[in-house]
Amino acid sequence: MAEAERIIGTPDIPEAEGAGPEQSDSGSKDEQRSGNEQTPEAETAADVEAEADAEPEGEPKPKGRRKIAVLFGVALVAYALDLVSKMIVVAELEHHEPIDVVGDLLRFNAIRNAGAAFGMGEAYTIIFTVIAAIVIVVIARLARKLYSLPWAIALGLLLGGALGNLTDRIFRSPGVFKGAVVDFIAPKGFAVFNLADSAIVCGGILIVLLSFRGLDPDGTVHKD
């Protein structure tokens, strides 16, 4: 019997022969399926990119909104301080003797100024009123591209000061757009001014410094 089995041999098993190709085919199908499927991380990144592309270009970014809030917050504080101080000066100091604050170096002396800051150009009241209005419009338009905190503070000071003096131009005598600004801060040997003038000067100085450093309102830094 052993000799007969050796001569006849062991019959081939069909299942064994087909196992290799079937396994290979299933392996290639699994690889193809895994190549077509994306991981959760890849799907999340793709969704973020699609949402970013769908956002309107003209809409300010969150950081830009915060800088705009700072601009108008600074402007509101500067405007409120100027308005309240002028109301107190008109009620308590106007038509009275000046008050010495630091000896004769600094005193409060209420006057009406029909010109620009520090009493300059009293014959051009309407022109200065128009200039103040233009400055306010320009700052409001520039705020849409504002991404720099120092620029937000500087423009806020300019805006608050311009609004403070423009309020006097519109609502105080002798008439609309011809009103005289209330000034009361009188250093020795210097022109009399108010808090709005101070805000405008401080904002202007800060803008000059930022320009020298090469910092733009959109937050970019350039070197000439």
C-alpha positions as CSV (number, residue, x, y, z in Angstrom):
1,M,0.0,0.0,0.0
2,A,2.8,2.4,0.8
3,E,4.3,1.7,-2.6
4,A,1.0,2.3,-4.4
5,E,0.5,5.6,-2.6
6,R,4.0,6.7,-3.6
7,I,3.3,5.9,-7.3
8,I,-0.2,7.4,-7.4
9,G,0.8,10.6,-5.4
10,T,-1.3,12.9,-3.3
11,P,-4.2,14.5,-5.3
12,D,-4.1,18.3,-5.7
13,I,-6.5,20.3,-3.5
14,P,-8.4,23.1,-5.5
15,E,-9.0,25.2,-2.4
16,A,-5.3,25.3,-1.7
17,E,-4.4,26.4,-5.2
18,G,-7.0,29.2,-5.2
19,A,-6.1,30.6,-1.8
20,G,-3.1,32.6,-3.0
21,P,-4.9,34.6,-5.9
22,E,-8.0,35.2,-3.8
23,Q,-5.9,36.6,-0.9
24,S,-4.0,38.8,-3.3
25,D,-7.2,40.1,-4.9
26,S,-8.8,40.9,-1.5
27,G,-5.6,42.6,-0.4
28,S,-5.5,44.9,-3.4
29,K,-9.2,45.7,-2.9
30,D,-8.5,46.6,0.7
31,E,-5.6,48.9,-0.3
32,Q,-7.8,50.6,-3.0
33,R,-10.6,51.1,-0.5
34,S,-8.3,52.5,2.1
35,G,-6.8,54.9,-0.5
36,N,-10.2,56.3,-1.4
37,E,-11.3,56.8,2.2
38,Q,-10.0,59.9,4.1
39,T,-9.1,60.0,7.7
40,P,-11.1,62.1,10.1
41,E,-8.2,64.5,10.4
42,A,-8.0,65.0,6.7
43,E,-11.8,65.5,6.4
44,T,-11.7,68.1,9.2
45,A,-8.9,70.0,7.4
46,A,-10.8,70.0,4.2
47,D,-13.9,71.3,5.9
48,V,-12.0,74.1,7.5
49,E,-10.5,75.1,4.1
50,A,-13.9,75.0,2.5
51,E,-15.5,77.2,5.2
52,A,-12.6,79.7,4.9
53,D,-13.1,79.9,1.2
54,A,-16.8,80.5,1.7
55,E,-16.3,83.5,4.0
56,P,-16.9,86.9,2.4
57,E,-13.7,88.7,1.7
58,G,-15.1,92.1,2.9
59,E,-16.0,90.8,6.3
60,P,-13.5,91.8,9.1
61,K,-11.6,89.0,10.8
62,P,-12.1,88.6,14.6
63,K,-8.8,90.3,15.4
64,G,-9.8,93.2,13.2
65,R,-13.1,93.5,15.0
66,R,-11.3,93.7,18.4
67,K,-9.0,96.5,17.0
68,I,-12.1,98.4,15.7
69,A,-13.6,98.0,19.2
70,V,-10.5,99.5,20.7
71,L,-10.5,102.4,18.3
72,F,-14.1,103.4,19.0
73,G,-13.6,102.7,22.8
74,V,-10.6,105.1,22.9
75,A,-12.5,107.6,20.8
76,L,-15.6,107.4,23.1
77,V,-13.5,108.0,26.3
78,A,-11.6,110.9,24.7
79,Y,-14.8,112.5,23.5
80,A,-16.6,112.0,26.9
81,L,-13.8,113.5,28.9
82,D,-13.6,116.5,26.5
83,L,-17.4,117.0,26.6
84,V,-17.7,116.7,30.4
85,S,-14.7,119.0,31.0
86,K,-16.2,121.7,28.7
87,M,-19.6,121.5,30.4
88,I,-17.9,122.1,33.8
89,V,-15.8,124.9,32.5
90,V,-18.7,126.7,30.9
91,A,-20.8,126.3,34.1
92,E,-18.2,127.1,36.7
93,L,-15.3,128.9,35.2
94,E,-16.5,131.0,32.2
95,H,-16.8,134.7,33.1
96,H,-14.7,134.1,36.2
97,E,-11.1,134.8,37.2
98,P,-8.6,132.1,36.1
99,I,-7.7,129.4,38.6
100,D,-4.1,128.7,39.3
101,V,-3.3,125.0,39.2
102,V,0.5,125.0,39.5
103,G,1.4,128.5,40.5
104,D,1.6,130.7,37.5
105,L,3.0,127.8,35.4
106,L,-0.5,126.3,34.7
107,R,-3.9,127.7,35.2
108,F,-7.5,127.1,34.0
109,N,-8.7,130.1,32.0
110,A,-12.0,129.7,30.0
111,I,-12.0,131.3,26.5
112,R,-13.8,130.8,23.3
113,N,-11.7,129.9,20.2
114,A,-13.1,130.4,16.7
115,G,-9.9,129.0,15.1
116,A,-8.1,125.7,15.0
117,A,-6.2,124.1,17.8
118,F,-4.2,126.5,20.1
119,G,-6.1,129.5,18.7
120,M,-4.7,129.4,15.2
121,G,-6.6,130.6,12.1
122,E,-9.7,132.2,13.7
123,A,-10.8,133.6,10.3
124,Y,-11.3,130.0,8.9
125,T,-13.8,128.5,11.3
126,I,-15.9,126.8,8.5
127,I,-12.8,125.4,6.8
128,F,-11.6,123.8,10.1
129,T,-15.1,122.4,10.6
130,V,-15.1,120.7,7.2
131,I,-11.6,119.4,7.8
132,A,-12.6,117.9,11.1
133,A,-15.6,116.2,9.4
134,I,-13.4,114.8,6.6
135,V,-10.9,113.4,9.2
136,I,-13.8,111.6,11.0
137,V,-15.0,110.0,7.7
138,V,-11.5,109.0,6.7
139,I,-10.8,107.3,10.1
140,A,-14.2,105.5,9.9
141,R,-13.3,104.1,6.5
142,L,-9.8,103.2,7.5
143,A,-11.1,101.2,10.5
144,R,-12.2,98.4,8.1
145,K,-8.6,97.5,7.4
146,L,-7.3,98.0,11.0
147,Y,-5.3,95.1,12.5
148,S,-2.8,97.0,14.7
149,L,-3.4,97.9,18.3
150,P,-1.1,101.0,18.4
151,W,-2.8,102.3,15.3
152,A,-6.2,101.7,16.9
153,I,-5.3,103.8,19.9
154,A,-3.8,106.6,17.8
155,L,-6.8,106.8,15.5
156,G,-9.1,106.6,18.4
157,L,-7.4,109.6,20.0
158,L,-7.7,111.5,16.7
159,L,-11.4,110.5,16.3
160,G,-12.3,111.5,19.8
161,G,-10.6,114.8,19.6
162,A,-12.0,115.6,16.2
163,L,-15.5,114.8,17.5
164,G,-15.1,116.9,20.6
165,N,-14.2,120.1,18.7
166,L,-16.7,119.4,15.9
167,T,-19.4,119.2,18.5
168,D,-18.5,122.8,19.6
169,R,-18.4,123.9,16.0
170,I,-21.9,122.7,15.4
171,F,-23.8,123.5,18.6
172,R,-22.1,126.5,20.2
173,S,-22.5,130.2,19.4
174,P,-22.4,132.1,17.1
175,G,-24.0,129.5,14.9
176,V,-24.0,126.1,13.2
177,F,-20.5,125.2,11.7
178,K,-19.3,128.6,13.1
179,G,-19.3,127.8,16.7
180,A,-16.3,128.7,18.9
181,V,-14.5,125.9,20.7
182,V,-14.2,126.1,24.5
183,D,-10.5,126.2,25.6
184,F,-9.4,126.3,29.2
185,I,-5.9,124.7,29.8
186,A,-3.5,127.6,29.8
187,P,0.2,126.8,30.4
188,K,2.5,129.8,31.0
189,G,3.9,131.2,27.7
190,F,1.8,128.8,25.6
191,A,-1.6,128.9,23.8
192,V,-4.8,127.9,25.6
193,F,-6.2,124.5,24.6
194,N,-8.6,121.8,25.7
195,L,-8.6,118.0,26.1
196,A,-9.7,117.4,22.5
197,D,-6.7,119.3,21.2
198,S,-4.5,117.2,23.5
199,A,-6.0,114.0,22.2
200,I,-5.4,115.1,18.6
201,V,-1.8,116.0,19.3
202,C,-1.1,112.7,21.1
203,G,-2.7,110.7,18.4
204,G,-0.7,112.6,15.7
205,I,2.6,112.0,17.6
206,L,1.8,108.3,18.0
207,I,1.1,108.0,14.2
208,V,4.4,109.7,13.4
209,L,6.3,107.3,15.6
210,L,4.5,104.2,14.1
211,S,5.3,105.5,10.6
212,F,9.0,105.8,11.5
213,R,8.9,102.2,12.8
214,G,7.4,101.0,9.6
215,L,4.2,99.7,11.2
216,D,1.1,100.0,8.9
217,P,-2.5,100.1,10.1
218,D,-3.1,96.6,8.7
219,G,-0.4,95.2,11.1
220,T,2.3,94.7,8.5
221,V,5.9,96.0,9.1
222,H,8.0,97.3,6.2
223,K,11.5,98.7,6.1
224,D,12.3,101.4,3.6
